[in-house]
């Protein structure tokens, strides 16, 4: 009887190599982030003495965050960002969930054409709409206002949100809506009370992606809201960068970078499983 040759040594070697690659990639990603956090607690003199050394005192380094928050108006910029991101997120979620539910669950002429129209927006570069959007905001007298920026953010992410929610609603069994109709629920109540809770994974997904994009956006915030009073956090960080160049306050600059970076990082770490679930749940028809 011949013994079958196994490839266990090769499997072990492949597993080790894969782990080494993943560890190396994690180090490449984490090192700049950790170095930025470490540098945010340094004084300017410490930064010039040795950029790789640890801060002499983390307690004194908190002054960099105070300087960034007060003198560079990072605190005010953060409030603007929270307002713009929060309101645009709510508008986007409401519009896209209702739209996706209508075109995916109701049969009417033009439903497929509407779905194709929304999804085709994914293939149009957003930069192409910068100039037309500028003239629209000017005519509506919404240029250089937070309301105008809110509407831009709420509408620019509609194609992606409709794409995700359409896939989610299509996977929901028809029996839920039929049972609700037998209990006397109308289409509106069925949507709010039955379908919306069942589509939570998709709602979480589009909310997270909308937050990550709008929180870190710089181009549209700088283009449509140029005044200092309406600056968002990403635009305010540019001001902090220019201040650091003339005043050599590198500690405050890195502190501002950490303030901008941490919310996105925390959101992604907490909801990474929901993101994967929301993007894959529409892959199989239920």
MODELLER restraints for C-alpha pairs under 7 A, 6 or more apart:
rsr = mdl.restraints
at = mdl.atoms
rsr.add(forms.Gaussian(group=physical.xy_distance, feature=features.Distance(at['CA:36:A'], at['CA:254:A']), mean=6.08, stdev=0.5))
rsr.add(forms.Gaussian(group=physical.xy_distance, feature=features.Distance(at['CA:37:A'], at['CA:258:A']), mean=6.31, stdev=0.5))
rsr.add(forms.Gaussian(group=physical.xy_distance, feature=features.Distance(at['CA:38:A'], at['CA:54:A']), mean=6.75, stdev=0.5))
rsr.add(forms.Gaussian(group=physical.xy_distance, feature=features.Distance(at['CA:38:A'], at['CA:55:A']), mean=6.97, stdev=0.5))
rsr.add(forms.Gaussian(group=physical.xy_distance, feature=features.Distance(at['CA:39:A'], at['CA:251:A']), mean=6.39, stdev=0.5))
rsr.add(forms.Gaussian(group=physical.xy_distance, feature=features.Distance(at['CA:39:A'], at['CA:254:A']), mean=6.31, stdev=0.5))
rsr.add(forms.Gaussian(group=physical.xy_distance, feature=features.Distance(at['CA:40:A'], at['CA:61:A']), mean=6.99, stdev=0.5))
rsr.add(forms.Gaussian(group=physical.xy_distance, feature=features.Distance(at['CA:40:A'], at['CA:64:A']), mean=6.78, stdev=0.5))
rsr.add(forms.Gaussian(group=physical.xy_distance, feature=features.Distance(at['CA:40:A'], at['CA:251:A']), mean=4.84, stdev=0.5))
rsr.add(forms.Gaussian(group=physical.xy_distance, feature=features.Distance(at['CA:40:A'], at['CA:252:A']), mean=6.64, stdev=0.5))
rsr.add(forms.Gaussian(group=physical.xy_distance, feature=features.Distance(at['CA:40:A'], at['CA:254:A']), mean=4.59, stdev=0.5))
rsr.add(forms.Gaussian(group=physical.xy_distance, feature=features.Distance(at['CA:40:A'], at['CA:255:A']), mean=4.55, stdev=0.5))
rsr.add(forms.Gaussian(group=physical.xy_distance, feature=features.Distance(at['CA:41:A'], at['CA:55:A']), mean=6.07, stdev=0.5))
rsr.add(forms.Gaussian(group=physical.xy_distance, feature=features.Distance(at['CA:41:A'], at['CA:58:A']), mean=5.68, stdev=0.5))
rsr.add(forms.Gaussian(group=physical.xy_distance, feature=features.Distance(at['CA:41:A'], at['CA:61:A']), mean=3.83, stdev=0.5))
rsr.add(forms.Gaussian(group=physical.xy_distance, feature=features.Distance(at['CA:41:A'], at['CA:62:A']), mean=6.29, stdev=0.5))
rsr.add(forms.Gaussian(group=physical.xy_distance, feature=features.Distance(at['CA:41:A'], at['CA:64:A']), mean=6.72, stdev=0.5))
rsr.add(forms.Gaussian(group=physical.xy_distance, feature=features.Distance(at['CA:41:A'], at['CA:251:A']), mean=6.33, stdev=0.5))
rsr.add(forms.Gaussian(group=physical.xy_distance, feature=features.Distance(at['CA:42:A'], at['CA:55:A']), mean=5.07, stdev=0.5))
rsr.add(forms.Gaussian(group=physical.xy_distance, feature=features.Distance(at['CA:42:A'], at['CA:61:A']), mean=5.62, stdev=0.5))
rsr.add(forms.Gaussian(group=physical.xy_distance, feature=features.Distance(at['CA:42:A'], at['CA:251:A']), mean=5.57, stdev=0.5))
rsr.add(forms.Gaussian(group=physical.xy_distance, feature=features.Distance(at['CA:43:A'], at['CA:61:A']), mean=6.80, stdev=0.5))
rsr.add(forms.Gaussian(group=physical.xy_distance, feature=features.Distance(at['CA:43:A'], at['CA:251:A']), mean=5.74, stdev=0.5))
rsr.add(forms.Gaussian(group=physical.xy_distance, feature=features.Distance(at['CA:44:A'], at['CA:248:A']), mean=6.92, stdev=0.5))
rsr.add(forms.Gaussian(group=physical.xy_distance, feature=features.Distance(at['CA:44:A'], at['CA:249:A']), mean=5.99, stdev=0.5))
rsr.add(forms.Gaussian(group=physical.xy_distance, feature=features.Distance(at['CA:44:A'], at['CA:250:A']), mean=5.94, stdev=0.5))
rsr.add(forms.Gaussian(group=physical.xy_distance, feature=features.Distance(at['CA:44:A'], at['CA:251:A']), mean=6.23, stdev=0.5))
rsr.add(forms.Gaussian(group=physical.xy_distance, feature=features.Distance(at['CA:64:A'], at['CA:251:A']), mean=5.49, stdev=0.5))
rsr.add(forms.Gaussian(group=physical.xy_distance, feature=features.Distance(at['CA:64:A'], at['CA:252:A']), mean=4.43, stdev=0.5))
rsr.add(forms.Gaussian(group=physical.xy_distance, feature=features.Distance(at['CA:64:A'], at['CA:255:A']), mean=6.07, stdev=0.5))
rsr.add(forms.Gaussian(group=physical.xy_distance, feature=features.Distance(at['CA:65:A'], at['CA:252:A']), mean=6.14, stdev=0.5))
rsr.add(forms.Gaussian(group=physical.xy_distance, feature=features.Distance(at['CA:65:A'], at['CA:255:A']), mean=5.30, stdev=0.5))
rsr.add(forms.Gaussian(group=physical.xy_distance, feature=features.Distance(at['CA:67:A'], at['CA:252:A']), mean=6.14, stdev=0.5))
rsr.add(forms.Gaussian(group=physical.xy_distance, feature=features.Distance(at['CA:68:A'], at['CA:74:A']), mean=5.99, stdev=0.5))
rsr.add(forms.Gaussian(group=physical.xy_distance, feature=features.Distance(at['CA:68:A'], at['CA:252:A']), mean=5.16, stdev=0.5))
rsr.add(forms.Gaussian(group=physical.xy_distance, feature=features.Distance(at['CA:68:A'], at['CA:255:A']), mean=6.61, stdev=0.5))
rsr.add(forms.Gaussian(group=physical.xy_distance, feature=features.Distance(at['CA:68:A'], at['CA:256:A']), mean=5.80, stdev=0.5))
rsr.add(forms.Gaussian(group=physical.xy_distance, feature=features.Distance(at['CA:69:A'], at['CA:75:A']), mean=5.02, stdev=0.5))
rsr.add(forms.Gaussian(group=physical.xy_distance, feature=features.Distance(at['CA:72:A'], at['CA:240:A']), mean=5.81, stdev=0.5))
rsr.add(forms.Gaussian(group=physical.xy_distance, feature=features.Distance(at['CA:74:A'], at['CA:233:A']), mean=6.52, stdev=0.5))
rsr.add(forms.Gaussian(group=physical.xy_distance, feature=features.Distance(at['CA:74:A'], at['CA:236:A']), mean=6.40, stdev=0.5))
rsr.add(forms.Gaussian(group=physical.xy_distance, feature=features.Distance(at['CA:77:A'], at['CA:231:A']), mean=5.62, stdev=0.5))
rsr.add(forms.Gaussian(group=physical.xy_distance, feature=features.Distance(at['CA:77:A'], at['CA:232:A']), mean=4.72, stdev=0.5))
rsr.add(forms.Gaussian(group=physical.xy_distance, feature=features.Distance(at['CA:77:A'], at['CA:233:A']), mean=4.65, stdev=0.5))
rsr.add(forms.Gaussian(group=physical.xy_distance, feature=features.Distance(at['CA:77:A'], at['CA:236:A']), mean=6.20, stdev=0.5))
rsr.add(forms.Gaussian(group=physical.xy_distance, feature=features.Distance(at['CA:78:A'], at['CA:232:A']), mean=6.41, stdev=0.5))
rsr.add(forms.Gaussian(group=physical.xy_distance, feature=features.Distance(at['CA:78:A'], at['CA:233:A']), mean=5.14, stdev=0.5))
rsr.add(forms.Gaussian(group=physical.xy_distance, feature=features.Distance(at['CA:80:A'], at['CA:230:A']), mean=6.63, stdev=0.5))
rsr.add(forms.Gaussian(group=physical.xy_distance, feature=features.Distance(at['CA:80:A'], at['CA:231:A']), mean=6.85, stdev=0.5))
rsr.add(forms.Gaussian(group=physical.xy_distance, feature=features.Distance(at['CA:80:A'], at['CA:232:A']), mean=5.42, stdev=0.5))
rsr.add(forms.Gaussian(group=physical.xy_distance, feature=features.Distance(at['CA:81:A'], at['CA:215:A']), mean=6.71, stdev=0.5))
rsr.add(forms.Gaussian(group=physical.xy_distance, feature=features.Distance(at['CA:81:A'], at['CA:232:A']), mean=4.89, stdev=0.5))
rsr.add(forms.Gaussian(group=physical.xy_distance, feature=features.Distance(at['CA:81:A'], at['CA:233:A']), mean=5.87, stdev=0.5))
rsr.add(forms.Gaussian(group=physical.xy_distance, feature=features.Distance(at['CA:84:A'], at['CA:146:A']), mean=6.58, stdev=0.5))
rsr.add(forms.Gaussian(group=physical.xy_distance, feature=features.Distance(at['CA:84:A'], at['CA:150:A']), mean=5.28, stdev=0.5))
rsr.add(forms.Gaussian(group=physical.xy_distance, feature=features.Distance(at['CA:85:A'], at['CA:211:A']), mean=6.38, stdev=0.5))
rsr.add(forms.Gaussian(group=physical.xy_distance, feature=features.Distance(at['CA:85:A'], at['CA:214:A']), mean=6.07, stdev=0.5))
rsr.add(forms.Gaussian(group=physical.xy_distance, feature=features.Distance(at['CA:85:A'], at['CA:215:A']), mean=6.52, stdev=0.5))
rsr.add(forms.Gaussian(group=physical.xy_distance, feature=features.Distance(at['CA:87:A'], at['CA:150:A']), mean=6.78, stdev=0.5))
rsr.add(forms.Gaussian(group=physical.xy_distance, feature=features.Distance(at['CA:88:A'], at['CA:150:A']), mean=5.00, stdev=0.5))
rsr.add(forms.Gaussian(group=physical.xy_distance, feature=features.Distance(at['CA:88:A'], at['CA:151:A']), mean=6.60, stdev=0.5))
rsr.add(forms.Gaussian(group=physical.xy_distance, feature=features.Distance(at['CA:88:A'], at['CA:153:A']), mean=5.98, stdev=0.5))
rsr.add(forms.Gaussian(group=physical.xy_distance, feature=features.Distance(at['CA:88:A'], at['CA:154:A']), mean=4.63, stdev=0.5))
rsr.add(forms.Gaussian(group=physical.xy_distance, feature=features.Distance(at['CA:89:A'], at['CA:154:A']), mean=6.42, stdev=0.5))
rsr.add(forms.Gaussian(group=physical.xy_distance, feature=features.Distance(at['CA:89:A'], at['CA:207:A']), mean=6.45, stdev=0.5))
rsr.add(forms.Gaussian(group=physical.xy_distance, feature=features.Distance(at['CA:89:A'], at['CA:210:A']), mean=6.53, stdev=0.5))
rsr.add(forms.Gaussian(group=physical.xy_distance, feature=features.Distance(at['CA:91:A'], at['CA:154:A']), mean=6.06, stdev=0.5))
rsr.add(forms.Gaussian(group=physical.xy_distance, feature=features.Distance(at['CA:92:A'], at['CA:154:A']), mean=4.81, stdev=0.5))
rsr.add(forms.Gaussian(group=physical.xy_distance, feature=features.Distance(at['CA:92:A'], at['CA:155:A']), mean=6.80, stdev=0.5))
rsr.add(forms.Gaussian(group=physical.xy_distance, feature=features.Distance(at['CA:92:A'], at['CA:158:A']), mean=6.62, stdev=0.5))
rsr.add(forms.Gaussian(group=physical.xy_distance, feature=features.Distance(at['CA:93:A'], at['CA:203:A']), mean=6.95, stdev=0.5))
rsr.add(forms.Gaussian(group=physical.xy_distance, feature=features.Distance(at['CA:96:A'], at['CA:158:A']), mean=6.39, stdev=0.5))
rsr.add(forms.Gaussian(group=physical.xy_distance, feature=features.Distance(at['CA:96:A'], at['CA:161:A']), mean=6.05, stdev=0.5))
rsr.add(forms.Gaussian(group=physical.xy_distance, feature=features.Distance(at['CA:96:A'], at['CA:162:A']), mean=5.26, stdev=0.5))
rsr.add(forms.Gaussian(group=physical.xy_distance, feature=features.Distance(at['CA:97:A'], at['CA:165:A']), mean=6.23, stdev=0.5))
rsr.add(forms.Gaussian(group=physical.xy_distance, feature=features.Distance(at['CA:100:A'], at['CA:162:A']), mean=5.58, stdev=0.5))
rsr.add(forms.Gaussian(group=physical.xy_distance, feature=features.Distance(at['CA:100:A'], at['CA:165:A']), mean=5.83, stdev=0.5))
rsr.add(forms.Gaussian(group=physical.xy_distance, feature=features.Distance(at['CA:100:A'], at['CA:166:A']), mean=4.79, stdev=0.5))
rsr.add(forms.Gaussian(group=physical.xy_distance, feature=features.Distance(at['CA:101:A'], at['CA:166:A']), mean=6.77, stdev=0.5))
rsr.add(forms.Gaussian(group=physical.xy_distance, feature=features.Distance(at['CA:101:A'], at['CA:169:A']), mean=6.23, stdev=0.5))
rsr.add(forms.Gaussian(group=physical.xy_distance, feature=features.Distance(at['CA:103:A'], at['CA:111:A']), mean=5.22, stdev=0.5))
rsr.add(forms.Gaussian(group=physical.xy_distance, feature=features.Distance(at['CA:103:A'], at['CA:115:A']), mean=6.75, stdev=0.5))
rsr.add(forms.Gaussian(group=physical.xy_distance, feature=features.Distance(at['CA:104:A'], at['CA:166:A']), mean=5.99, stdev=0.5))
rsr.add(forms.Gaussian(group=physical.xy_distance, feature=features.Distance(at['CA:104:A'], at['CA:169:A']), mean=6.55, stdev=0.5))
rsr.add(forms.Gaussian(group=physical.xy_distance, feature=features.Distance(at['CA:104:A'], at['CA:170:A']), mean=6.03, stdev=0.5))
rsr.add(forms.Gaussian(group=physical.xy_distance, feature=features.Distance(at['CA:118:A'], at['CA:159:A']), mean=5.15, stdev=0.5))
rsr.add(forms.Gaussian(group=physical.xy_distance, feature=features.Distance(at['CA:118:A'], at['CA:162:A']), mean=6.91, stdev=0.5))
rsr.add(forms.Gaussian(group=physical.xy_distance, feature=features.Distance(at['CA:119:A'], at['CA:159:A']), mean=5.48, stdev=0.5))
rsr.add(forms.Gaussian(group=physical.xy_distance, feature=features.Distance(at['CA:119:A'], at['CA:163:A']), mean=5.92, stdev=0.5))
rsr.add(forms.Gaussian(group=physical.xy_distance, feature=features.Distance(at['CA:121:A'], at['CA:159:A']), mean=5.39, stdev=0.5))
rsr.add(forms.Gaussian(group=physical.xy_distance, feature=features.Distance(at['CA:122:A'], at['CA:159:A']), mean=5.75, stdev=0.5))
rsr.add(forms.Gaussian(group=physical.xy_distance, feature=features.Distance(at['CA:122:A'], at['CA:160:A']), mean=6.41, stdev=0.5))
rsr.add(forms.Gaussian(group=physical.xy_distance, feature=features.Distance(at['CA:134:A'], at['CA:224:A']), mean=6.87, stdev=0.5))
rsr.add(forms.Gaussian(group=physical.xy_distance, feature=features.Distance(at['CA:137:A'], at['CA:143:A']), mean=4.89, stdev=0.5))
rsr.add(forms.Gaussian(group=physical.xy_distance, feature=features.Distance(at['CA:137:A'], at['CA:148:A']), mean=6.60, stdev=0.5))
rsr.add(forms.Gaussian(group=physical.xy_distance, feature=features.Distance(at['CA:142:A'], at['CA:148:A']), mean=4.84, stdev=0.5))
rsr.add(forms.Gaussian(group=physical.xy_distance, feature=features.Distance(at['CA:143:A'], at['CA:224:A']), mean=5.91, stdev=0.5))
rsr.add(forms.Gaussian(group=physical.xy_distance, feature=features.Distance(at['CA:143:A'], at['CA:225:A']), mean=6.80, stdev=0.5))
rsr.add(forms.Gaussian(group=physical.xy_distance, feature=features.Distance(at['CA:144:A'], at['CA:224:A']), mean=5.56, stdev=0.5))
rsr.add(forms.Gaussian(group=physical.xy_distance, feature=features.Distance(at['CA:144:A'], at['CA:225:A']), mean=4.08, stdev=0.5))
rsr.add(forms.Gaussian(group=physical.xy_distance, feature=features.Distance(at['CA:144:A'], at['CA:226:A']), mean=6.12, stdev=0.5))
rsr.add(forms.Gaussian(group=physical.xy_distance, feature=features.Distance(at['CA:144:A'], at['CA:227:A']), mean=6.59, stdev=0.5))
rsr.add(forms.Gaussian(group=physical.xy_distance, feature=features.Distance(at['CA:145:A'], at['CA:225:A']), mean=6.15, stdev=0.5))
rsr.add(forms.Gaussian(group=physical.xy_distance, feature=features.Distance(at['CA:145:A'], at['CA:230:A']), mean=6.93, stdev=0.5))
rsr.add(forms.Gaussian(group=physical.xy_distance, feature=features.Distance(at['CA:146:A'], at['CA:230:A']), mean=6.58, stdev=0.5))
rsr.add(forms.Gaussian(group=physical.xy_distance, feature=features.Distance(at['CA:149:A'], at['CA:221:A']), mean=6.89, stdev=0.5))
rsr.add(forms.Gaussian(group=physical.xy_distance, feature=features.Distance(at['CA:149:A'], at['CA:224:A']), mean=6.60, stdev=0.5))
rsr.add(forms.Gaussian(group=physical.xy_distance, feature=features.Distance(at['CA:153:A'], at['CA:214:A']), mean=6.77, stdev=0.5))
rsr.add(forms.Gaussian(group=physical.xy_distance, feature=features.Distance(at['CA:157:A'], at['CA:210:A']), mean=6.98, stdev=0.5))
rsr.add(forms.Gaussian(group=physical.xy_distance, feature=features.Distance(at['CA:161:A'], at['CA:206:A']), mean=5.56, stdev=0.5))
rsr.add(forms.Gaussian(group=physical.xy_distance, feature=features.Distance(at['CA:164:A'], at['CA:202:A']), mean=6.44, stdev=0.5))
rsr.add(forms.Gaussian(group=physical.xy_distance, feature=features.Distance(at['CA:165:A'], at['CA:202:A']), mean=5.77, stdev=0.5))
rsr.add(forms.Gaussian(group=physical.xy_distance, feature=features.Distance(at['CA:167:A'], at['CA:282:A']), mean=4.71, stdev=0.5))
rsr.add(forms.Gaussian(group=physical.xy_distance, feature=features.Distance(at['CA:168:A'], at['CA:199:A']), mean=6.34, stdev=0.5))
rsr.add(forms.Gaussian(group=physical.xy_distance, feature=features.Distance(at['CA:168:A'], at['CA:202:A']), mean=6.26, stdev=0.5))
rsr.add(forms.Gaussian(group=physical.xy_distance, feature=features.Distance(at['CA:168:A'], at['CA:281:A']), mean=6.72, stdev=0.5))
rsr.add(forms.Gaussian(group=physical.xy_distance, feature=features.Distance(at['CA:168:A'], at['CA:282:A']), mean=5.14, stdev=0.5))
rsr.add(forms.Gaussian(group=physical.xy_distance, feature=features.Distance(at['CA:169:A'], at['CA:199:A']), mean=6.83, stdev=0.5))
rsr.add(forms.Gaussian(group=physical.xy_distance, feature=features.Distance(at['CA:171:A'], at['CA:282:A']), mean=6.27, stdev=0.5))
rsr.add(forms.Gaussian(group=physical.xy_distance, feature=features.Distance(at['CA:171:A'], at['CA:285:A']), mean=5.01, stdev=0.5))
rsr.add(forms.Gaussian(group=physical.xy_distance, feature=features.Distance(at['CA:171:A'], at['CA:286:A']), mean=4.71, stdev=0.5))
rsr.add(forms.Gaussian(group=physical.xy_distance, feature=features.Distance(at['CA:172:A'], at['CA:286:A']), mean=6.37, stdev=0.5))
rsr.add(forms.Gaussian(group=physical.xy_distance, feature=features.Distance(at['CA:173:A'], at['CA:286:A']), mean=6.47, stdev=0.5))
rsr.add(forms.Gaussian(group=physical.xy_distance, feature=features.Distance(at['CA:177:A'], at['CA:190:A']), mean=6.53, stdev=0.5))
rsr.add(forms.Gaussian(group=physical.xy_distance, feature=features.Distance(at['CA:180:A'], at['CA:190:A']), mean=6.26, stdev=0.5))
rsr.add(forms.Gaussian(group=physical.xy_distance, feature=features.Distance(at['CA:201:A'], at['CA:274:A']), mean=6.23, stdev=0.5))
rsr.add(forms.Gaussian(group=physical.xy_distance, feature=features.Distance(at['CA:201:A'], at['CA:277:A']), mean=6.70, stdev=0.5))
rsr.add(forms.Gaussian(group=physical.xy_distance, feature=features.Distance(at['CA:201:A'], at['CA:278:A']), mean=4.97, stdev=0.5))
rsr.add(forms.Gaussian(group=physical.xy_distance, feature=features.Distance(at['CA:202:A'], at['CA:278:A']), mean=4.79, stdev=0.5))
rsr.add(forms.Gaussian(group=physical.xy_distance, feature=features.Distance(at['CA:204:A'], at['CA:274:A']), mean=6.77, stdev=0.5))
rsr.add(forms.Gaussian(group=physical.xy_distance, feature=features.Distance(at['CA:205:A'], at['CA:274:A']), mean=6.44, stdev=0.5))
rsr.add(forms.Gaussian(group=physical.xy_distance, feature=features.Distance(at['CA:205:A'], at['CA:275:A']), mean=4.94, stdev=0.5))
rsr.add(forms.Gaussian(group=physical.xy_distance, feature=features.Distance(at['CA:205:A'], at['CA:278:A']), mean=5.47, stdev=0.5))
rsr.add(forms.Gaussian(group=physical.xy_distance, feature=features.Distance(at['CA:212:A'], at['CA:264:A']), mean=5.91, stdev=0.5))
rsr.add(forms.Gaussian(group=physical.xy_distance, feature=features.Distance(at['CA:216:A'], at['CA:234:A']), mean=6.17, stdev=0.5))
rsr.add(forms.Gaussian(group=physical.xy_distance, feature=features.Distance(at['CA:217:A'], at['CA:234:A']), mean=6.66, stdev=0.5))
rsr.add(forms.Gaussian(group=physical.xy_distance, feature=features.Distance(at['CA:218:A'], at['CA:234:A']), mean=5.53, stdev=0.5))
rsr.add(forms.Gaussian(group=physical.xy_distance, feature=features.Distance(at['CA:218:A'], at['CA:235:A']), mean=5.94, stdev=0.5))
rsr.add(forms.Gaussian(group=physical.xy_distance, feature=features.Distance(at['CA:221:A'], at['CA:232:A']), mean=6.73, stdev=0.5))
rsr.add(forms.Gaussian(group=physical.xy_distance, feature=features.Distance(at['CA:221:A'], at['CA:235:A']), mean=6.94, stdev=0.5))
rsr.add(forms.Gaussian(group=physical.xy_distance, feature=features.Distance(at['CA:222:A'], at['CA:235:A']), mean=6.17, stdev=0.5))
rsr.add(forms.Gaussian(group=physical.xy_distance, feature=features.Distance(at['CA:225:A'], at['CA:231:A']), mean=6.62, stdev=0.5))
rsr.add(forms.Gaussian(group=physical.xy_distance, feature=features.Distance(at['CA:233:A'], at['CA:260:A']), mean=6.86, stdev=0.5))
rsr.add(forms.Gaussian(group=physical.xy_distance, feature=features.Distance(at['CA:237:A'], at['CA:256:A']), mean=6.49, stdev=0.5))
rsr.add(forms.Gaussian(group=physical.xy_distance, feature=features.Distance(at['CA:240:A'], at['CA:253:A']), mean=6.04, stdev=0.5))
rsr.add(forms.Gaussian(group=physical.xy_distance, feature=features.Distance(at['CA:241:A'], at['CA:253:A']), mean=6.06, stdev=0.5))
rsr.add(forms.Gaussian(group=physical.xy_distance, feature=features.Distance(at['CA:244:A'], at['CA:250:A']), mean=5.65, stdev=0.5))
rsr.add(forms.Gaussian(group=physical.xy_distance, feature=features.Distance(at['CA:244:A'], at['CA:253:A']), mean=6.22, stdev=0.5))
